[in-house]
Amino acid sequence: MARGALLGARGNSGVILSQFLRGLAEILGGRDAPPPDGRVLGEALGYAALLARHAVEHPVEGTILSVLADASGQIGDQQTLGGAARAAAAGARRALRATTGQLDVLSRSGVVDAGGAGLCVVLDALAAVITDEYPERYVVPPRTAPAPGPAAPREDERPGPGYEVMYLLDAPDDAIHILRAALDGLGDSLVVVGGDGLWNVHVHVDDAGAAIEAGLAAGRPHRIRVTYLKAADGHGPQAPCIGRAVVAVTAAEGLAELFEENGALVVRRASGTVPPLAVLAEAILAAGDEVAVLPNEPEVLDLAEAAAERAREGGARIAVVPTRASVQGLAALAVHDPVRRFADDVIAMTRAAGATRFGQLEIAAEEAVTSVGLCRPGDVLGLIDGDVAMIGRDLSRTAHGLLDRMLSGGGELVTLVRGRHAPDDLTDRLEAHLRLRHPDVETVSYEGRQELYPLLVGVE
């Protein structure tokens, strides 16, 4: 249950609740755990409160943390399990009423903390199950003051961060302290919880892209979710333009020109980086009210999903076509038809991208162990669908081998994209090789001018 709460958390309080459940599980769920009574439940709630507080980088009173701490402290000398559960639930409700006097934003609005209210429901449910006494309804604690309209910000109050960023992170435990320090410098409401290689990350920031990049530096972020916190104050995304559009992301100037020639709007990124989330979201918003997004790199895919979610707040229909390489993006764009129904167009583009195998040549920068053996600095690596398939010393010969390997399972069209630092006649030699070895295959070549890869290959 604790793991499910960790994976399914939808905000700061949800992440804290997962640690509350984890604390209960560690005390009550062990093989040698004593039979639960009032004392044991009190110990479990106290440990859960401590664990939850330690999960937050900068704890704030008047939140779910305060409610949990007061609930665990109310059990006292209760010996029976039912008495302890009822005391904890009652203590939580009293603590919830007090939150309006502990947090400025609650004092001005006259409402209690939402996360604390949710914890009251959980503890009431626990008491009801233990005692078999089910109340007819849950009574929300009354407001301490009438709810006014939106409060004007005080002169000394700084505006809060613009985005809530959450993601799951696969990362080693020793990388987390560096991640915490990086995120703490970017924003507030920082919570990083988990263990054994799986972490849930929550933070409020102005630069959502930087928060995601910090996760990429620590491990593999996934299920990325970005929420625009100021959407309710009239400063949210503006209404999108009208029309169908395709937005493509690339770091190569030649590929950017190629995408633009074929009707796409291009978001340029520096080689080896991802574009800022706000830049990508605004480009999507400005493109139209029906937009297909081509990320074209694995590391941009999750960011594109987050940017699309941000753009959807403006009322646009956004679909991210999961292109993991530029040649897949070109294949998807080739079948784009703005006259088709949007859903049908996205399906056609996705199928075209999925039917395109992609390969590339890279130059090894250091010695490393690959799936096909040891490579040394200066070796030419041939990758197929992201995995190293061959290692060579000569660029042209390795390219020949890569093409033959990719065409061994069939193919009708080969796309060659030459990089900035590749020999000028590389694609000419490869086309001659294909005419000799694979005469039935059609070939197209482009000047991509990409920095990192001497050659990109697509096989459809």
C-alpha positions in Angstrom: 0.0 0.0 0.0 2.9 2.4 0.8 4.5 1.6 -2.6 1.2 2.2 -4.4 0.8 5.5 -2.6 4.4 6.5 -3.6 3.7 5.6 -7.3 0.3 7.3 -7.4 1.0 10.5 -5.4 -0.4 13.6 -7.1 1.1 16.3 -5.0 3.2 17.2 -2.0 0.6 15.8 0.6 0.3 12.6 -1.5 4.0 12.0 -1.3 4.0 12.7 2.5 1.0 10.3 2.9 3.0 7.5 1.2 5.7 8.0 3.9 3.0 7.9 6.6 1.9 4.5 5.3 5.5 3.3 5.0 6.1 4.2 8.6 3.0 2.2 9.7 4.1 -0.8 7.6 7.6 -0.9 9.0 6.4 -1.0 12.6 3.2 -3.0 12.2 3.9 -5.2 9.2 7.2 -6.9 10.2 7.5 -10.6 10.6 8.4 -10.1 14.3 6.0 -7.2 14.9 4.1 -7.5 18.2 0.3 -7.9 18.1 -1.1 -4.4 17.6 -2.5 -2.6 20.7 -2.8 1.0 21.7 0.8 1.3 22.6 2.1 -0.3 19.4 -0.3 1.9 17.3 1.0 5.0 19.1 4.6 3.9 18.4 3.8 3.3 14.7 2.1 6.7 14.3 4.9 8.5 16.0 7.5 6.8 13.7 5.3 7.5 10.7 5.1 11.2 11.6 8.9 11.3 12.0 9.5 9.6 8.7 7.1 11.9 6.9 8.7 15.0 8.4 12.2 13.8 7.4 11.0 13.4 3.8 10.4 17.2 3.4 13.5 19.3 2.8 12.0 22.4 4.6 9.0 21.3 6.8 6.2 23.9 7.2 3.7 24.0 10.1 0.0 24.2 9.3 0.2 21.3 6.8 -0.4 17.6 6.8 2.9 17.3 8.8 1.4 19.2 11.8 -1.8 17.2 11.7 0.1 13.9 11.7 2.3 14.9 14.5 -0.6 16.0 16.7 -2.5 12.9 15.9 0.3 10.6 17.0 0.8 12.6 20.2 -2.9 12.3 21.3 -2.8 8.5 22.0 -1.1 8.9 25.3 -1.9 6.0 27.7 -4.6 4.4 25.5 -4.1 0.6 25.8 -6.8 -0.7 23.4 -6.3 -0.5 19.7 -9.8 1.0 19.2 -9.2 3.7 21.9 -5.9 4.7 20.4 -7.3 4.9 16.8 -10.2 7.1 18.0 -7.9 9.3 20.0 -5.6 9.7 16.9 -8.5 10.6 14.7 -9.9 13.1 17.1 -6.5 14.7 17.6 -6.1 15.0 13.9 -9.4 16.9 13.6 -8.4 19.3 16.3 -5.0 19.9 14.7 -6.7 20.5 11.4 -8.8 23.3 12.8 -5.6 24.9 14.1 -3.9 25.0 10.7 -5.7 28.2 9.8 -3.6 30.0 12.5 -0.3 28.4 11.6 0.0 29.2 7.9 -0.4 32.7 6.5 -2.1 31.7 3.3 -4.7 29.7 5.3 -5.3 32.6 7.7 -6.1 35.0 4.9 -8.4 32.5 3.1 -10.1 31.1 6.2 -9.8 27.5 5.1 -8.1 24.5 6.6 -5.1 22.7 5.0 -6.4 20.3 2.3 -3.7 17.7 2.8 -4.4 17.7 6.6 -8.1 17.2 5.8 -7.3 14.2 3.7 -5.3 12.7 6.5 -8.3 13.1 8.8 -10.4 11.0 6.4 -7.7 8.3 6.4 -7.5 8.2 10.2 -11.3 8.3 10.6 -11.5 5.3 8.2 -8.8 3.5 10.3 -10.7 4.1 13.5 -14.0 3.0 11.9 -12.6 -0.3 10.7 -10.9 -1.1 14.0 -13.9 -0.3 16.1 -16.6 -1.4 13.6 -18.3 1.9 14.2 -19.0 3.7 11.0 -20.2 7.3 11.1 -23.0 8.2 8.8 -20.9 11.0 7.2 -17.6 12.7 7.7 -18.1 16.2 9.0 -15.6 18.7 7.7 -14.2 21.0 10.4 -15.9 24.4 10.1 -14.0 27.4 8.7 -12.7 29.8 11.2 -13.8 32.8 9.1 -16.0 33.3 6.0 -14.2 32.5 2.8 -13.4 35.9 1.2 -12.7 36.4 -2.5 -9.1 36.1 -3.8 -6.8 37.9 -1.4 -4.6 40.6 -2.7 -0.9 39.7 -2.2 0.9 41.6 0.6 3.6 44.0 -0.4 6.2 41.9 1.3 5.0 38.7 -0.3 7.1 37.3 -3.1 5.2 35.4 -5.8 5.5 31.6 -5.5 7.1 29.4 -8.2 5.1 28.8 -11.3 5.3 25.0 -11.8 4.8 21.9 -9.7 7.1 19.2 -11.1 6.7 15.5 -10.1 8.4 12.4 -11.4 9.4 8.9 -10.5 13.1 8.4 -10.6 15.2 5.3 -11.1 18.5 6.2 -9.4 21.1 4.8 -7.0 20.7 5.9 -3.4 24.0 7.7 -3.4 22.9 10.1 -6.2 19.9 11.5 -4.2 21.8 13.9 -1.9 23.2 15.6 -5.0 19.7 15.7 -6.5 18.2 17.2 -3.3 20.9 20.0 -3.3 20.3 20.8 -6.9 16.5 20.9 -6.6 16.6 22.9 -3.3 18.5 25.6 -5.2 15.8 25.7 -7.9 12.6 26.1 -5.8 10.7 25.1 -2.7 8.2 22.4 -1.4 10.9 19.9 -2.1 10.1 16.2 -1.2 12.2 13.3 -2.4 11.2 10.0 -0.9 11.7 6.3 -1.7 14.6 3.9 -1.7 16.1 0.8 -3.2 16.5 2.6 -6.6 13.0 4.0 -6.9 12.2 7.6 -5.8 9.3 10.0 -6.0 10.4 13.6 -6.6 8.2 16.7 -5.9 9.2 20.3 -6.1 7.8 23.8 -7.0 10.0 25.7 -9.4 10.0 28.5 -12.0 12.2 26.5 -14.4 10.5 23.1 -14.8 13.0 22.0 -17.4 15.9 22.5 -15.0 14.1 20.3 -12.4 13.7 17.6 -15.0 17.4 17.9 -16.1 18.5 17.5 -12.5 16.6 14.2 -12.5 18.3 13.2 -15.8 21.7 13.9 -14.2 20.8 11.6 -11.2 19.1 8.7 -13.1 16.1 7.9 -15.3 13.0 10.1 -14.6 9.7 8.8 -15.9 6.0 9.5 -15.4 6.9 13.2 -15.4 4.0 15.5 -14.5 4.2 19.3 -14.7 1.4 21.5 -13.4 1.2 25.2 -14.0 0.4 26.6 -10.5 -0.7 30.0 -11.6 -3.4 28.9 -14.0 -6.1 29.8 -11.6 -5.0 33.4 -11.1 -5.6 34.6 -14.6 -1.9 34.2 -15.7 -2.3 30.7 -17.2 -1.8 29.8 -20.8 -3.5 31.9 -23.4 -6.0 30.6 -25.8 -4.2 28.8 -28.7 -4.1 29.7 -32.3 -6.6 28.0 -34.6 -5.4 25.3 -37.0 -3.5 22.0 -37.4 0.3 22.0 -36.9 3.3 19.8 -36.3 6.1 20.8 -33.9 9.5 19.1 -34.2 12.5 19.3 -31.9 16.0 19.0 -33.2 19.6 20.1 -32.4 20.8 20.0 -36.0 20.5 23.0 -38.2 20.2 21.0 -41.4 17.5 18.8 -40.0 15.7 21.9 -38.7 15.6 23.3 -42.2 14.4 20.0 -43.5 11.5 19.9 -41.0 10.6 23.5 -41.8 10.6 22.8 -45.5 8.1 20.0 -44.9 5.7 22.2 -42.9 6.8 21.7 -39.3 7.4 24.4 -36.7 10.9 23.7 -35.2 12.1 24.1 -31.6 15.9 24.2 -31.7 17.9 22.8 -28.8 21.6 22.9 -28.1 23.4 19.6 -28.9 23.4 17.3 -25.9 20.6 19.3 -24.0 16.8 19.3 -23.8 14.9 22.5 -24.6 13.4 24.5 -21.7 9.9 23.2 -20.8 8.4 26.7 -21.0 9.9 27.3 -24.5 8.5 24.0 -25.8 5.1 24.5 -24.2 4.8 28.1 -25.6 5.8 26.8 -29.1 3.1 24.2 -29.0 0.5 26.8 -27.8 1.5 29.2 -30.6 1.3 26.5 -33.3 -2.5 25.8 -33.3 -5.4 24.1 -31.5 -4.5 20.7 -32.9 -0.8 19.9 -32.6 1.3 16.8 -33.1 4.7 17.0 -31.4 7.8 15.1 -32.7 10.4 14.9 -29.9 12.9 13.0 -32.1 15.2 12.0 -29.1 14.5 9.6 -26.2 15.6 12.3 -23.7 13.1 14.8 -25.1 10.1 12.4 -25.1 9.2 12.8 -21.4 9.7 16.6 -21.6 7.4 16.8 -24.7 4.7 15.0 -22.7 5.0 17.5 -19.9 5.0 20.4 -22.3 1.9 19.0 -24.0 0.1 18.7 -20.7 1.0 22.3 -20.0 -0.4 23.4 -23.4 -3.6 21.4 -23.0 -4.5 23.8 -20.2 -5.1 26.4 -22.9 -7.8 24.1 -24.6 -5.6 22.7 -27.4 -5.7 19.1 -28.5 -2.1 17.9 -28.3 -0.6 14.5 -29.2 3.0 13.5 -28.8 4.1 11.1 -31.5 6.8 8.9 -29.8 9.6 9.5 -32.2 13.0 8.5 -30.7 15.1 9.6 -33.7 15.0 12.3 -36.3 14.6 9.8 -39.1 11.4 8.6 -37.4 10.2 12.2 -37.2 10.8 12.6 -40.9 8.8 9.5 -41.7 6.0 10.7 -39.5 6.0 14.1 -41.1 5.9 12.5 -44.6 2.5 11.1 -44.0 1.0 14.1 -42.1 -2.2 15.2 -43.7 -3.8 18.4 -42.2 -7.1 17.6 -44.0 -7.6 14.2 -42.1 -9.3 14.0 -38.7 -6.7 14.8 -36.1 -6.9 11.4 -34.4 -6.5 9.6 -37.7 -3.6 11.9 -38.6 -1.8 11.1 -35.3 -2.4 7.4 -35.8 -0.9 7.5 -39.3 2.1 9.5 -38.1 2.7 7.1 -35.2 2.5 4.0 -37.4 5.0 5.6 -39.9 7.4 6.4 -37.1 7.0 2.9 -35.6 7.7 1.3 -38.9 11.0 3.1 -39.2 14.1 1.4 -37.8 16.8 3.9 -36.9 20.5 3.6 -36.7 23.5 5.9 -36.2 27.3 6.1 -36.2 29.0 7.5 -33.1 32.7 8.0 -32.3 33.6 6.5 -28.9 35.0 9.1 -26.6 36.4 6.7 -24.0 36.9 3.0 -23.3 33.7 1.2 -22.4 32.0 -2.2 -22.4 29.2 -2.5 -24.9 26.8 -5.3 -25.7 29.1 -6.5 -28.5 32.4 -6.1 -26.7 35.0 -3.5 -25.5 35.3 -0.2 -27.4 38.2 2.2 -27.2 38.5 5.9 -27.8 38.2 6.7 -31.5 36.3 3.5 -32.4 33.3 3.8 -34.7 30.1 2.5 -33.0 27.2 1.4 -35.1 23.9 1.6 -33.2 20.5 0.1 -34.2 17.4 1.3 -32.3 19.7 2.7 -29.6 21.8 -0.4 -28.9 25.4 -0.9 -30.1 25.3 -3.5 -32.8 28.9 -3.3 -34.1 32.3 -1.7 -33.5 34.8 -0.7 -36.2 37.8 1.5 -36.9 36.8 2.8 -40.4 33.7 5.1 -40.7 32.8 4.0 -44.2 33.2 0.2 -43.6 31.2 0.4 -40.4 28.5 2.3 -42.2 28.3 -0.5 -44.8 28.0 -3.1 -42.2 25.3 -1.1 -40.3 23.2 -0.7 -43.5 23.6 -4.4 -44.3 22.6 -5.4 -40.8 19.5 -3.1 -40.8 18.4 -4.3 -44.2 18.8 -8.0 -43.4 15.2 -8.1 -42.3 13.9 -6.2 -45.3 13.2 -2.6 -46.2 12.0 -0.4 -49.1 13.4 3.0 -48.3 16.7 4.0 -46.7 17.2 7.6 -45.4 20.8 8.8 -44.9 21.5 12.0 -42.9 25.1 13.1 -43.0 26.6 14.8 -40.0 28.7 18.0 -39.9 32.0 16.2 -39.3 31.5 13.3 -41.7 33.5 13.0 -45.0 31.9 14.9 -47.8 31.5 11.8 -50.0 30.2 9.5 -47.3 26.6 9.4 -48.5 27.7 9.0 -52.2 29.7 5.9 -51.2 26.9 4.5 -49.2 24.4 5.0 -52.1 26.8 3.2 -54.4 27.0 0.3 -51.9 23.2 0.1 -51.7 22.8 0.1 -55.5 25.3 -2.9 -55.6 24.1 -4.9 -52.6 20.4 -3.9 -52.3 19.3 -2.7 -55.8 15.6 -2.8 -54.9 15.9 -0.3 -52.1 15.1 3.4 -52.7 17.6 5.8 -51.1 17.3 9.5 -50.1 20.1 11.6 -48.6 20.1 14.8 -46.6 22.7 17.1 -45.1 21.6 17.1 -41.4 24.7 18.9 -40.1 24.3 17.2 -36.7 27.3 17.5 -34.3 27.5 14.2 -32.5 26.6 11.6 -35.1 28.5 11.4 -38.4 25.6 9.5 -39.9 21.9 8.9 -39.1 20.1 6.0 -40.9 16.4 5.2 -41.2 15.0 2.0 -42.8 11.3 1.9 -43.7 
